[in-house]
């Protein structure tokens, strides 16, 4: 005679097994579908951002470098956080009419290899210098750094001062940013970890994270690189703070966004006031400097008002030609 008391238990266990099996099947199908979606999307992306430069070795990793034009000094374009060399597509062709100009992808971005090295600003500056040497791009250099790229530019100038003819800072980050506003930069955000975990399955791309030109062609590589740079963001500020150097009479041009427009998102009056003061401080690094406010323009000056950036770069280039390095 069957034990009726055991029947509900067996039914309950059967239901649990069905739920678990269904969940496993769902996860497998979801993962396979996401992976196929990401692979197909990456393949399609290759056609929209063909590699037009070269890749040079920087210690076991290949760095993408795109140099156009001819002449001296060589203008080196350093992109902001989450951006690649394509950030300069409105600027580089015009500057190339006057002198040699190079944009590049930091490791992990665009056509550059991913890197296992810590992604601090100092590491990036040394990799850039190695890449320029290997590619035969000789100094003197006019460095142009946008946003976070301004930290890399400041450190580069400190490491290789004899090679620097002039600098243009395009709404550059200041080394005091995190020290003064630490709450704006939380450590290890949960969303960032989720992006890294799900990137191979296509979720970041599906939700628009990888529609930016900087992510082309490899969203998985790009996501990892962005998060690796964010992990080292505080260290990059510390490195830039200790790398402060005076430029003497070398030309320095600082471009700043309109504080009434703001950096984007919700406007923060305290942060905007500090940002304005920081741009003024950066301009004091040289006895031969200028500070220009991009009226009506936000943080992406090189995209929204490229002619201002072009004119500023060419003005610094001409100044270096009038008073070349000894």
C-alpha positions in Angstrom: 0.0 0.0 0.0 1.6 3.3 -1.1 2.6 5.8 1.6 0.3 8.7 0.9 2.5 11.0 3.0 5.3 10.6 0.5 3.3 11.6 -2.6 3.3 15.4 -1.9 7.0 15.2 -1.2 7.6 13.5 -4.5 5.4 16.0 -6.4 7.2 18.9 -4.8 10.6 17.5 -5.7 9.5 16.8 -9.2 8.4 20.5 -9.6 11.7 21.7 -8.2 13.6 19.6 -10.7 11.5 20.9 -13.5 12.1 24.5 -12.4 15.9 24.0 -12.1 16.1 22.2 -15.4 14.1 25.0 -17.1 16.3 27.6 -15.5 19.4 25.9 -16.7 18.1 25.6 -20.2 17.1 29.3 -20.2 20.5 30.4 -19.0 22.2 28.3 -21.7 20.0 29.6 -24.5 20.3 33.1 -23.2 24.1 32.9 -23.1 24.4 31.3 -26.6 22.0 33.8 -28.1 23.8 36.7 -26.5 27.2 35.4 -27.6 26.0 35.0 -31.2 24.6 38.5 -31.1 27.8 39.9 -29.9 30.0 38.1 -32.4 27.7 39.1 -35.3 27.6 42.7 -34.2 31.4 42.9 -33.8 31.8 41.5 -37.3 29.5 44.1 -38.7 31.3 46.8 -36.8 34.6 46.0 -38.5 33.2 47.6 -41.7 32.2 50.8 -40.0 35.6 51.6 -38.5 38.4 50.2 -40.7 41.9 50.4 -39.4 43.7 53.3 -41.2 46.9 53.6 -39.3 49.6 51.2 -38.0 50.1 49.2 -34.9 53.5 49.3 -33.1 54.9 47.2 -30.3 54.9 48.8 -26.8 56.3 46.0 -24.6 54.4 43.0 -26.0 51.2 44.8 -26.9 50.3 46.6 -30.1 49.4 50.2 -30.0 47.3 51.7 -32.8 48.8 55.0 -34.2 47.4 57.1 -37.0 49.7 59.8 -38.3 48.9 62.1 -41.1 50.4 65.3 -42.6 54.1 66.3 -42.6 56.2 68.8 -40.8 57.4 69.8 -37.3 56.5 69.9 -34.5 54.5 66.7 -34.4 51.0 67.2 -32.8 50.0 64.3 -30.6 46.3 64.0 -29.8 45.4 62.3 -26.5 41.7 61.3 -26.1 39.5 61.6 -23.0 38.2 58.7 -20.9 36.0 56.2 -22.8 37.2 57.8 -26.1 39.4 56.5 -28.9 41.4 58.2 -31.7 38.2 58.7 -33.6 37.3 61.5 -31.2 39.6 63.7 -33.3 38.1 63.0 -36.7 37.0 66.6 -37.1 40.3 68.0 -35.9 43.1 65.8 -37.3 42.5 66.3 -41.1 42.6 70.1 -40.7 45.8 70.1 -38.6 47.4 67.7 -41.1 47.4 70.5 -43.7 50.0 72.3 -41.6 52.1 69.7 -39.8 52.4 66.1 -38.8 49.6 65.0 -36.4 49.1 61.7 -34.7 46.1 60.3 -32.9 46.1 56.9 -31.2 44.1 54.4 -29.3 45.2 53.7 -25.7 45.6 49.9 -25.1 42.2 48.3 -25.0 40.5 50.9 -27.1 39.8 50.9 -30.8 42.4 48.9 -32.8 45.0 48.7 -30.0 45.5 45.4 -28.1 44.2 44.9 -24.6 46.7 45.0 -21.9 47.3 43.2 -18.6 49.2 46.2 -17.2 47.6 48.6 -14.7 45.8 51.3 -16.7 47.2 54.4 -14.9 48.0 57.7 -16.6 51.7 57.2 -16.1 51.6 53.8 -17.7 49.7 55.3 -20.7 52.2 58.1 -21.1 55.2 55.7 -21.2 53.4 53.5 -23.7 52.6 56.4 -25.9 56.3 57.5 -25.8 57.4 54.0 -26.7 54.9 53.9 -29.6 56.1 57.2 -31.0 59.7 56.2 -30.9 59.0 52.8 -32.5 56.9 54.5 -35.2 59.6 57.0 -36.0 57.6 60.0 -34.8 60.4 62.3 -33.7 60.1 65.3 -31.3 59.5 68.1 -30.7 55.9 67.4 -29.8 52.9 69.6 -29.3 50.7 67.6 -26.9 46.9 68.0 -27.1 45.0 66.4 -24.2 41.2 66.3 -23.7 39.6 65.7 -20.3 41.3 62.6 -18.7 43.8 62.7 -21.6 45.0 66.0 -20.0 46.3 64.0 -17.0 48.2 61.7 -19.4 49.5 64.8 -21.2 50.7 66.5 -18.0 52.6 63.3 -16.9 54.1 62.9 -20.4 55.4 66.5 -20.2 56.9 65.8 -16.8 58.6 62.5 -18.0 60.0 63.9 -21.3 60.3 67.7 -20.8 63.0 68.1 -23.4 60.8 66.7 -26.1 57.9 69.1 -25.5 57.5 72.2 -27.6 54.0 73.2 -26.5 50.8 71.9 -25.0 47.0 72.4 -25.6 44.7 71.3 -22.8 41.1 70.8 -24.0 38.9 71.0 -20.9 41.4 69.0 -19.0 40.9 67.1 -15.8 42.9 68.6 -12.9 44.9 66.5 -10.5 42.9 67.8 -7.5 39.6 66.5 -8.9 39.2 63.4 -6.8 40.7 64.9 -3.6 38.2 67.7 -3.7 35.1 65.7 -4.9 35.7 62.0 -3.8 32.0 61.3 -3.7 31.7 61.7 -7.5 34.0 58.7 -8.1 32.8 55.7 -6.1 35.0 52.7 -6.0 34.0 49.5 -7.8 30.5 50.4 -8.9 28.1 47.5 -9.2 27.0 48.5 -12.7 30.7 48.5 -13.8 31.1 44.9 -12.6 27.9 43.9 -14.4 29.0 45.4 -17.6 32.3 43.5 -17.5 30.5 40.2 -16.7 27.9 40.5 -19.4 30.0 42.1 -22.2 30.8 38.8 -23.9 27.0 38.1 -24.0 26.2 41.3 -25.8 24.1 43.0 -23.1 26.2 46.3 -22.9 26.0 46.6 -26.7 22.3 45.8 -26.7 21.6 48.6 -24.2 23.6 51.1 -26.2 26.9 51.1 -24.2 28.9 50.2 -27.3 27.3 52.4 -29.8 30.1 55.0 -29.2 32.8 55.2 -31.8 35.4 54.4 -29.2 34.0 50.9 -28.7 34.4 50.0 -32.4 35.0 47.2 -33.3 35.4 45.2 -30.1 32.8 45.9 -27.3 34.2 43.3 -24.9 37.7 44.6 -25.1 36.5 48.2 -24.8 34.4 47.5 -21.8 37.3 45.9 -19.9 39.6 48.8 -20.8 37.2 51.5 -19.7 36.7 49.7 -16.3 40.5 49.1 -15.9 41.1 52.8 -16.4 38.4 53.7 -13.9 40.0 51.3 -11.4 43.2 53.3 -11.7 41.5 56.7 -11.8 42.5 57.8 -8.3 46.1 56.6 -8.9 46.2 58.6 -12.1 45.3 61.8 -10.3 48.0 61.1 -7.7 50.5 60.6 -10.4 49.6 63.8 -12.1 49.7 65.7 -8.8 53.3 64.6 -8.2 54.2 65.2 -11.9 53.4 68.9 -11.9 56.0 70.8 -13.9 56.4 74.4 -15.0 56.7 74.9 -18.7 58.7 78.2 -18.6 58.1 80.1 -21.8 56.8 77.1 -23.8 53.4 77.9 -25.3 50.4 76.5 -23.4 46.8 77.0 -24.5 43.9 76.0 -22.2 40.4 75.6 -23.5 37.5 75.3 -21.1 33.8 74.5 -21.5 31.2 77.1 -20.7 30.4 76.7 -17.0 26.8 77.7 -17.7 26.5 74.6 -19.9 28.2 72.3 -17.5 30.1 69.0 -18.0 26.9 67.1 -18.8 24.1 65.5 -16.8 22.9 67.2 -13.6 24.8 70.5 -13.2 26.8 70.9 -10.0 27.5 74.5 -9.1 30.3 73.7 -6.7 32.0 71.4 -9.2 31.7 73.9 -12.0 33.2 76.6 -9.8 36.1 74.3 -9.0 36.5 73.3 -12.6 36.8 76.9 -13.6 39.5 77.5 -11.0 41.3 74.4 -12.1 41.5 75.6 -15.7 43.0 78.9 -14.4 45.5 77.0 -12.4 46.5 74.9 -15.4 47.0 78.0 -17.5 49.5 79.3 -14.9 51.9 76.4 -15.7 53.5 78.5 -18.4 54.6 82.1 -18.7 53.4 82.0 -22.3 49.8 80.8 -21.9 46.2 81.6 -22.8 42.8 80.5 -21.4 39.8 80.5 -23.7 36.2 79.7 -22.7 34.2 77.9 -25.4 31.1 80.0 -25.1 27.9 77.9 -25.3 29.8 74.7 -25.5 30.0 71.8 -23.1 32.8 69.3 -22.4 33.2 67.8 -25.9 34.7 70.9 -27.4 36.6 69.1 -30.1 33.3 67.6 -31.4 31.0 70.5 -30.9 33.3 73.4 -31.8 36.2 71.7 -33.7 37.4 74.9 -35.4 38.2 76.4 -32.0 40.4 73.5 -31.2 42.0 73.5 -34.7 42.8 77.2 -34.5 44.2 76.8 -31.0 46.5 73.9 -32.0 47.7 75.8 -35.1 48.4 78.9 -33.0 50.6 76.8 -30.6 52.3 75.1 -33.6 53.2 78.5 -35.1 54.4 79.8 -31.7 56.8 76.8 -31.5 58.1 77.5 -35.0 58.8 81.1 -34.1 60.7 80.1 -31.0 62.0 76.5 -31.6 63.5 74.4 -28.9 67.3 74.9 -28.5 
